[in-house]
Amino acid sequence: MGEAPQINPLAIATYATDPLIGADCAGRQAVAQLIHTYSYAWDSRDAHATASLFTEDAELAFFVNGTKQPTQKTVGRESILEGMSARSTMLKRWQIETRHLMLNTVFGPIENDAIQAITTAVIYWQQLPAHPQPIAVQTGYYKSWCVETSDGWLFQRRATFLSGIFHPRELYDKPAMEEPT
């Protein structure tokens, strides 16, 4: 089994500014709400609502189980929607309910009008009704660059650094439902 990704506390130290102080207070509060809205939309299996939280030209990258290069990178809201729809369909077939616990967010400097945020996450799965006990399957963090648009604050770039289980077959014997024919 590979090594868990290491987080350098000195690299995160610049993000430890107080989110309630300064001229960008309202923006930081809006970004914190955006992060929670993402979790709620994803856990509700609403791929359209989740994708709508990204700019039209957004970049989304996943680094799983300590990889140094993205295991997946998606550019553009429509491509993000396609990927989220496929993932949601797969989880639905396995009857997996997800819960994203976004435990804390620290903010970094504003660069190019983007507020930077790092959010610690723990993701739980339940396979209902067969396995109702919630199981923590992934831990890590999301690094987000958020911009204010005419539609409000949106993710412009998001890098997801998670370790754990990524497909239900790693945890469960079979899909709870058979594949549609």
Order of alpha helices (4+ residues) and beta strands (2+ residues): alpha-alpha-alpha-beta-beta-alpha-beta-beta-beta-beta
